[in-house]
Amino acid sequence: MNFGESISTCMGKYFTFSGRASRSEYWWFYLFATIVPWGGQIVSSTMYTTGDPMVNLLPTIISLAFLFPILAAGSRRLHDIGKSGWWQLISITIIGLIPLIIWLASDTKASGDKYSQ
């Protein structure tokens, strides 16, 4: 899956937490969801001065708009390796990020498990 397909798939499945997502689908969309708020920050910083509280409004709104799609894509990615999407909650603990990143970067598990479509 390429960059554009990943974005259209993940935004099309905005609240879809079931099913599976390939590694490329997840990581391309994660890259997009990381870069766009940075662009919003650049635009916002040109419109407002540094001390203005409005300078962080645009990137915050953009990040919140991507919250559910990135959680849904992460859940589908974890389903692809045979884990529940609820495992994303371990990212609340700092040490939990390590196994979560390893799982998100793992190879696809063969189909036939309970998360198959």
Buried (B, 14 or more C-beta within 10 A) or exposed (E): BEEEEBBEBBBEBEEBBEBBBBBEBBBBBBEBBEEBBEEBBEEBBEEBEEEEEEBBBBBEEBBEBBEEBBBBBBBBBBBBBBBEBEBBEBBEEEEBEEEBEEBBEBEEBEEEEEBEE
